[in-house]
Amino acid sequence: MGGALVLELLRRTDDDIVALVRPGDTGAVERFRQSIRHAARLYEATDVLAKLDR
């Protein structure tokens, strides 16, 4: 659900999006990027991934 929400926000706005991510074996930023890429593949929303590099 969280990943789907972030993907929808990326589609609908150019505003910055702030997410709280707990760290794991990697840092929070890398964990977020891995999780959102995975969600984008599952929801067929890879078109929004370019917005992550802003």
C-alpha positions as CSV (number, residue, x, y, z in Angstrom):
1,M,0.0,0.0,0.0
2,G,2.7,2.5,0.9
3,G,4.6,2.0,-2.3
4,A,1.5,2.3,-4.4
5,L,0.7,5.6,-2.6
6,V,4.2,7.0,-3.3
7,L,4.0,6.0,-6.9
8,E,0.6,7.7,-7.3
9,L,2.0,10.9,-5.7
10,L,5.0,10.8,-8.0
11,R,2.5,10.6,-11.0
12,R,0.3,13.4,-9.8
13,T,2.7,16.0,-8.5
14,D,6.0,17.6,-9.0
15,D,6.3,18.5,-5.4
16,D,8.9,16.9,-3.2
17,I,7.7,13.8,-1.4
18,V,9.1,12.9,2.1
19,A,9.0,9.3,3.2
20,L,10.0,7.8,6.5
21,V,12.0,4.6,6.0
22,R,13.6,2.5,8.6
23,P,17.2,1.4,7.9
24,G,18.0,-2.2,7.3
25,D,21.2,-3.8,6.0
26,T,21.6,-0.8,3.8
27,G,20.9,2.9,4.6
28,A,17.4,4.3,4.5
29,V,17.8,6.0,1.1
30,E,19.0,2.9,-0.6
31,R,16.3,0.8,1.0
32,F,13.7,3.3,-0.2
33,R,15.0,3.2,-3.7
34,Q,15.0,-0.6,-3.8
35,S,11.5,-0.8,-2.3
36,I,10.0,1.8,-4.7
37,R,11.7,0.2,-7.7
38,H,10.2,-3.1,-6.7
39,A,6.7,-1.6,-6.2
40,A,7.0,0.2,-9.6
41,R,7.6,-3.2,-11.3
42,L,4.7,-4.8,-9.5
43,Y,2.3,-2.0,-10.3
44,E,3.7,-1.5,-13.8
45,A,4.6,2.1,-13.0
46,T,8.2,2.3,-14.0
47,D,7.4,5.5,-15.9
48,V,7.7,7.5,-12.6
49,L,11.1,6.2,-11.6
50,A,12.8,9.0,-13.4
51,K,11.4,11.4,-10.9
52,L,13.4,9.8,-8.1
53,D,16.6,11.2,-9.4
54,R,15.6,14.8,-9.0
